[in-house]
Each structure stands twice: as C-alpha cells, then as structure tokens.
C-alpha cells in the first residue's frame, strides 16, 4: 500500500509539472504584442498593472545576465531589482529572425530594457540593454535622483540619455560651495542585422583642447578627396587657428587618430573608428569632457557654424572673414 501511494504521488507530481511546463510554454507562445512604429521613445511612464505579459523565470534570468554585462555608463544609484517582468510592446521588426521587445517590471516601472529576441516557439533573448530608469534616494543631507530615457531611431540607432542629480542640503557645510552635482551623459547603440546590439565606444581625451576633425574613409570606392575637400580644410583652419581651436584631416588609422597642436607637438591620440560604422565622411567637433559632435560633410561655412555652436562660441561668417583679412593687413 505504501508503494502504491508513493507511486500515485510521483505520477501526480510529474503530471502537475508537465501541466505547469505546458502552461508556461503556452503563455510564451501566445504573446500578442502591440507593435510600435519607429522612431520610438522609451521612458518610465506609469502603466496599468495588467498591460504587460509576464516573462518566464528563464527569460528574466537572461535579462539580468545582460544587465550585468552591458556596455555603457553604469547606474549611479543602486536599486533593488523587481521580481516580476513583462513585455510592454514590440518595435517595428528589422528582420524575420528576431523581434525587438520593450521589457518593464510589473507595476509602476522603475527600469526598462530593450531586448532582441528570437522568433522561435520558445523565444530566448539575444541581447538586452537598459534604456530607461526612474529612481530617487533621500538621505539626511542630500537627495539624489536618476532618470534614463531612450530614443530608437528609424535606422535602429538607440540613444540612451542618462541624467543624474545630487542635491545637497544648504546646512551641509562640506558642500557649501557646490550645492548640487548634475551629470548628463549619452550612450549610443546600434541593432545589427544579426540581432546583436553594438555599443559605440566614445573617444577618450587626455588633454584639455578643442578641435575640428575633417575625416574621410578613402578605402571606400568612390569616396574621392576633391577640390572642395582641400578648400574646406584651408578655410576651416584659417578661421579656427585664430580661436585656438585645433584642426586635423584624417583619412586612415581612425582607431589611432593623432591630434597635433600648431607647433607640431602631439596633443592626443583618439579612437574615432566607431563613427565610421555609419559615416564614411564628415566632420567631428571635439571638446574635452563632452560627447563629440558629428557634422555631415558640407561646406566649410556650414561646418564652422555648427561647430562654433557646439563650442558655445558666437560665429558670423562675414565678421570672421573680415577679422582674418584685417589681421593679415596689420
């Protein structure tokens, strides 16, 4: 009798496990997600509690592994990770081999991911990155908050803007001169045709300087350096040299681009190869401590107007030209 009872328990356990497994699989298979068209903005806005479809434990584990290993600026504020996660929607697919999901914690969202997911019967996450968060901490002498949001563009470029603020109490004498700390940074990613998400590594700067780089990948067929390229270089350098702004033309070795000062001394070596992923020709305005500003290839006047705005310098082409002529006459 004992053996028969044990056998019944084993059978019932197997049956229920089988049912639970089928139920979980069926839940995953039956995802009917709303599709959002690009461009699309991801924020931690409030959502009804039942508006997301819950993920399996396996997919949540895959999500957390991606959170641990993702490239880019890390969170300043540590927040406890919610236990229940679900899919809000999917974005316009770029391939039939994978979907693009926006994943959020259940309830009031505090953290959101963008994930590329296989379109198999039981999907798995190819790669995922955190794209939105909303957190705040109140301590005795300060309040700190962190907000992330992302824009997913038509070409599947993902720009994640990360804002962090720490506001000190006025009675805190240690921080009397600096009442707050505000940081705003951006990380850029691209969804590739394989479903992988690549990170655009920003150039690093060792010296304090400003510079304009005119670059072109001459290895690409048809990308010829014509007369306009030459006159652009001459015109830009004539203007920026009087402002103490460095200028370089770079056509190769983009991973080790050298910046020289006007005495011919090496100022820095930077890696701009990530910009070649999307642009084979153009300008970069560079300022230490700031994200490089890309300017599509254009006339020298248009380049200078946009670069000077980035440098927060007033620029009027006629005035600048007159100043250069006047200095030459003197």
Secondary structure, 3 states (H helix, E strand, C coil): CHHHHHHHHHHHHHHHHHHHHHHHHHHHHCCCCCEECCCEEECCCCCCCCCCEECCHHHHHHHHHHHHHCCCCCCCCCCCCCCCEEEEEEEEEEECCEEEEEEEECCCCCEEEEEEEECCCCCCEEEEEEEEEEEEEECCCEEEEEEEEEEECCCCEEEEEEEEEEEECCCCHHHCCCCEEEEEEEEEEEECCCCCEEECCCCCCCCCCEEEEEEECCCCCCCCCCHHHHHHHHHHHHHHHCCCCEEEEECCCHHHEEEECCCCCEEEEECCHHHHHCCCEEEEEEECCCCCEEEECCCHHHHHHHHHHHCCCCCCHHHHHHHHHHHHHC
